[in-house]
């Protein structure tokens, strides 16, 4: 038998597919940063809309941002984290708020 596909191995007349090890993708934290101008109401709105947080979760995170200067709002794959941070920034800019979000690799 000619070896047309190197992904297959022959074992006792049966061809089996060898698979590469599947690894979980690296995760990234979306971090929301405090500023002196964005309203608390807008921050809780953004947390509900873009991160699916409940009212209670949104308020707790918003207070964490306000008190500590920043807070992690979610953990996602790179593409999703980047997309969520961009959506927050665009929504904030459209409403005239300087709210910032960043992403950082999980340690």
N, C-alpha and C positions, 0 to 999 in steps of 0.2 A: 504494500500500500504506500502510495506517495504521500509525503508530509506536506499537504497544502495549507494546513492551518496549525500553527505551533501552539495554539491555546488548548489543543486536545492531546491527550495521552492515551495510548492504547494499553489496556490491561485485560489480559485473558480473552481477547476477542471483543471486548467491550470498549467503546470509546467514551472517555469521561472528560468533561470540561473542567480545567483547573481555573480557579478564580483567584484574582488578586485579593489581598486582605482589604476589607472595607474599613475605613477609619471615619470617625465622627468629624464633621467639620469644626474648625476652630470657632469659638464663640466670642462675640464682642459685646461689651457693655455700652448701652446708650446712656450718656450722662447729661443731665440737665443742669445748667449753671444759673446761679442767682444773679439778678441785677436789681437796681433800685427803681425801675420804672414799670416793668411788666406786672400787671395786676395778678393777685392770687387767683381770682376767678378765671382768668385766661389760662393760667397754668393748669388748673384742675380740668378745665374744658379740653385742653390739648391732651392731657393724660387719659381722659376718657375716650376721646375721639380717635387718637392715633395708637394708643397702647392698650385699649380695652379695659382700662382700670375701672373699678367701681367708684362710687362717690367717696366712700370711706378710704379706699386705697389712694385715690387721687389727692385727698386732703392730707393724708399722712405723708405722702411723697412730697407734696408741695411745701409742707412745713419743714421737711428735711432739707429741701433745697434752700428755703428761706433761712433756716437756722445754721446749717453747715456750709452754705455757699455752693453746694452741689449735691446731687444724689443720683444714684443709678436708677433708671426707670425701667430697664429691661435688658435681657440677654438674648442675643440673636446671632444668626450667621452674618457674615460681613455684609452681604448684599442687602439683607433685610434691615440690619442696624443702620446702614448708610441711608437707605431709603426713608426710614422713620425719622432719623435726625434731619434729613433734608426737608421732609414734609412739615416738621415742627418749625424749622427756620423760615420756610416760605409762608406758612400760616401767620407766624409772628410778624414778619415783615409786612404782610398785606394788612394787618391790623395796627401797624405802627409801633409794635413792641420790639425791643432789642433782645428778646429771649434767645439764648444760644443752647445748642445741643452739640455734643461731640461723641465720638465713639472711641473705645479703647479696648484692646485685646484683653480677654480674660486672663488673669495671671494664675 
